Amino acid sequence: MAKKKSDIKPGGVESYIAKCPKNAQATLKDTRAAIRQVAPDAVETVNYFQIPGYFYTGDYAYNGMFVWFSFKEPFMRLHVWPPVIKNHKKELAGYPTTTAIVSFPADKKIPVALIKKLVRASLKAMKDNSKK
């Protein structure tokens, strides 16, 4: 069940990253920076799934949540709206995926341009879904 917006509290991303293994922190910080470059006005939170997530306040689907990231050994995982994975299958062919998660090796440099593209697509999917 989705949480009410009043239950979503900003903050906690730095603490989340600090609790992850040292060898993954640079990748997580780079991912955070890429998301912030695409959506500088988005609100950061760790309440939603106990992982860093980004949302816009307003009348949006899924409480305005459009992207998350997490660490699960040995991957930095980017969580996006499901159509994003489906629509970018070719570009994601070298990475493990699920319906809504793409996994990047946490000990390697992330493909920043691809991360930004996926974040933009997830934001668009959330906004498009909100119009329905």
Beta strands, then each sheet from edge to edge (+ up, - down):
strand 1: 43-45
strand 2: 53-55
strand 3: 65-72
strand 4: 75-80
strand 5: 101-105
sheet 1: 1+ 2- 3+ 4- 5+
end
